[in-house]
Amino acid sequence: MNQTDYAQLDRDDPLAHKRDDFQLPPDIIYFDGNSLGALPKRVAEVVNKTTATQWGGDLIKSWNQHNWVSLPTSVGAKIAQLIGARADEVICCDSISVNLFKVICAAMSAVGSHDRRIILSTRDNFPTDLYMVQGVEAFLGQQRCELKLVDESELIDAIDDQTVAVLATEVNFRTGRRLDLAKLAEVAHSFNALVIADLAHSAGVMPIQLNQWQIDYAVGCTYKYLNAGPGAPAFVYVNQRHHAALKQPLQGWFGHSRPFDFNPDYQGAAGIQRMLVGTPPVISMQAVNAALDCFDGVSLEQVRAKSLQLTHAFQHGLACHDWASEFELISPPQAQHRGSQLSYAHPHAYQICQALIDRGVIADFRAPNYIRFGFAPLYNQFREIQVALEQLADIMESQSYLDPRWQQRLAVT
């Protein structure tokens, strides 16, 4: 694809104006939005106002005066619009790992049968998802909870009448492969099993219809394609049909029906509020709240369409080079079967990634030998693909990735 084609794609891009919402260094090409989204300008403004004016000026009055106390609910309602859920089915709180613990336990409580103990997942699921199940398994014992792992291609066929829930990530963090959550839920429900979906690599970058797909529970983070900042609070979804009997073991005071009565006995709040635990982190919650404004007036169908164009343009552009055969595409070759990333295996993936970063093209590495390029349609441009591929070509042709500087791995890859 030549320069004119890239330029034309940028001119035709209906989301081109959204780039102005973000603070992006002029000399950096950022293809790592699937790990940490770029900073929206509005987030910096709102966080500054929250600290300087609200906290600094109004102090504790801000809980009522600026409605801090309702942030988990109001932010959750904003997220619900992006994932095909009702406003009262989503709440913003805690980390994705903590929320996973809650929904795993909630699913086990909802099924209720001791004859069912299997939490089914895939071997290549994101490790923290598996660690949380292993933690529940160790706490309760295998007679109550047992993690069963299968290959992704075997997941649907592995569901049976001993399955409590299927824990599945919609877009695989390594390969970018997209699961059919609707089909998964249909089969799981035929065995009276539940579905827990991890939306970490799909929320904000593709249309999601949790209600339409009949998903039971879902979790997701806000610091990737939702651009809310490092370590920003996650979200949790519980389908309304499970609200009446909803139970989760982290019974904190904000999940109480009347937290400021300070009753020593726990009485859970109604519905999704029961998923709350402790005091919400107001400053980072305000960052999430502000970041979500970037999606105002944006169609997720448009976002998805641009995502498909970006991955296709990169894939096509890379394939034009003589050295392209050194890179093994581990993402699905068909764009509709993947999320908004392309992952390649290469024996020197880490070193190539570091050499790119040194030249101002930020991608990331995942063990054992994968380099990932994540595309964020709200701010990535097509011309950036051209420049990135030019830099990659020079690195490969000169073999500059063999420089001793790139042989030592950093703590965060």
Steps between C-alpha positions, in 0.01 A plus 500: 500500500657832396503839671208632299283211615583558869434871459165430334397269782574777750302752295202263484516411871174606676680473837799715405380789719509283814881505500480859623341372823831339600835624623746321274875572472568632148800273445337176618294242311299317761386148416455385859149617582411138572725522809459863607287753319627848422413792728181686409544874550174516692628248757789728594259793539247308711759339727656841562159647582417208729819543701544877498139623513290219644735326742714811552212744543194307608673222694266231637192694389586379150352156567157664489567832328676344199322165524820299553295236678308412183798474266509116488138500385510793259827388341367144477195632314729667244693178448172308464426698182823368345443133582132448422377494859240678711621789714415309819701192395849655506702660776853641501715379787813318612736320260411249233657225715294586809185520289579160353519352848158646576329369187659154523357468849168651389473246219570212737235631736250546218543142376491371855546131422794321660483255210637779282849620579678568168602849395594452136752723326772498236869429549594828335259717696654801669690361801330714766163350399637153561677605820171623648331166434800321646466719809134408543591135441769511769268679745195277457667175398463307174185332621328839461699670225733361237660682211498307172708630210457413134624638170296788361371284214368244752321744732142462382519121470645473853189644668301232684266449794784542751582850375413782737621773268711564194758774555593640159680809372334641191830604340810297583776718643779327306349413165210744477266215403136585565261251657135476407351581842141469377556141384690422817211622715246306295685172553583568865140579584385178334697324777372745766852639529583872516738723304753743647645725229823697523474810280847642570606501134163574341318768704522831319632363172215289364123469544404275793144385575507330840122499546429385147759223535353397837837524681464441874798689640778711353804692615724746323768760554489869411868575438530342155261609226294707747808718566441565872863477615740248658331287764162671452201327663344211314133418444274207567173400331232272641200417286180620664359149519763419765447810717241365741718210618838674450760402759870573515728452801678838514235667711635852538321799642426662163317183399271536802142614446552790744874550541474814713282331759822318603305191596734219619301241303530487123187554295580505131386781276263422217623397158836601357580717805572179686820464297650804674747445782695797636518874453526587129833652385358837405790650306549201273123454473472856374766414242282214374198728496682759289663246267162355407397838362732426205229262377228766489352506152712203391353187345675182608418363156716781359772420751493135399503584130810716541664232717455248219648748252801568723587135555451423130722791395779393734473134404502583128785748534722261694440219250652712220851469646754227426556438871129457574534119498708527819186613683240234571153649537338336805189718477216374281570604139133594450436838662148413620641223720737724697491803724692822437852355509745301293747265666804347336743235616868565438811356671618857570158649578614672820807655340302619196241654729768689694665621180163632380437679828841664473389639162173634640270212400350347813375143478535234769635152561337196651682184602632284367571664160209718387488865396158665515374802310182637657292751305277759670260639240422817697853632461711283267548624143568300185811705419647369827489149357708613204763662724506203740554255216778714357675492837443127536641442151818688586537305825458167324721579202782642715448239776534781752287299740815299576646806675615399854273770646191296415611166647417579865128475579337776700269427795189593297489362145 
